[in-house]
């Protein structure tokens, strides 16, 4: 067995897409006249440099912005261990599940235009979902009963549709997912124990049709369960809009927001600023997706709306800035203010409990977690390789943190990033 295979034997499937807190934003104080410089962020700067010095990460980039001002950057390290190219705000990172809020807001554009309603059955556009069934014992049997409720757009946005996920689902339904190629994401060209590839992933239309033939793990609208719903949402978006999903994102979000470094397939010309992804094993970083031979250089089976994007810190900050600007950035409007506000609000169906899930203690909006109580209004999500980003509309703050290691819970970056930002903004 190779060293890399050994490194990947123990991480749980759940750990690979763990999503911790969005940050302790509760006690942040308003601050006038922001002019960000790295030396004004002693906590963030110290922690970012510590991650590199202690070899927890090859490179780390953080961006923090106040209002609509350009972000400040704190960075340390290089594209890869042994590489001499420093990381910066234009370095490319695999953001994995940070793709989900992008897809969610793309769907909200269509809601704002009246082309689909939050509580409209997706079967109105994807008729194959009209007669879903629900498993009676999800972990042990494929026995099922007819669903009482139609899957809606709200359910897809909030992971309450009853769909599974190859990193979460267990038992015979997991086998069915794998046999049908319902594995929406990619990590490495190398075989990774515990992450069997299953059948080849089909095109997006076929993907959706295969999902529709399989039973659900719960009645729609009753349970929060991390799922393929944002990937299926990509198919819904293209049917509702009449455009291929990737083309819709480019035309309605990426181009108008000048997100010129956001890709589902990394061009060969951009490898020079692409990071290497690592597995954490025994305190060491083992390369599992070197930039020069990355699986992201290949065209994916389809544009994975749940975990497919590679982008720069600058680009993701521009997406957050648009949200903070109520749908507008640099004088270009891509969404109505009320549509953005709705997408960042708690859209969970009544009675759904998030206790014990990745959304524990929070609400959930259009593909991202929504803070409650002291964290009211903070919206964002994290990725499988340790990245995390959030926007706080009340305090007019946005922040993005980029690293590249798996599983994401190997170190505390997800948990701690927001706390570092808050500590420095208060200081």
Secondary structure, DSSP 8 states (H G I E B T S, - for coil): --HHHHHTSSS-HHHHT--------TT----SS----GGG-HHHHHHHHHHHHTTS-SEEEEEEEETTS--EEEEEEBSSTT---B--TT-EEEEETTHHHHHHHHHHHHHHTTSS-TTSBGGGT-GGGTT-EEESSTTT---EEE-SS--BHHHHHTT-S----TTT--HHHHHHHHHTT-------SS--TT----S----HHHHHHHHHTS-BSS-TTS-----SHHHHHHHHHHHHHSS-HHHHHIIIIITTTT-TTEESS--GGGGGGB--EEEEETTEEEEEE-GGG-GGGS--SS--TTT-EEEEHHHHHHHHHHHHTTSEETTEESS-HHHHHHHTS----TT---TTSTTTTSEE-SSSEE--GGGTTEEEEE-TTS-EEEEETTTTEEEEEE--EESTTSSSHHHHHHHHHHHHHH-
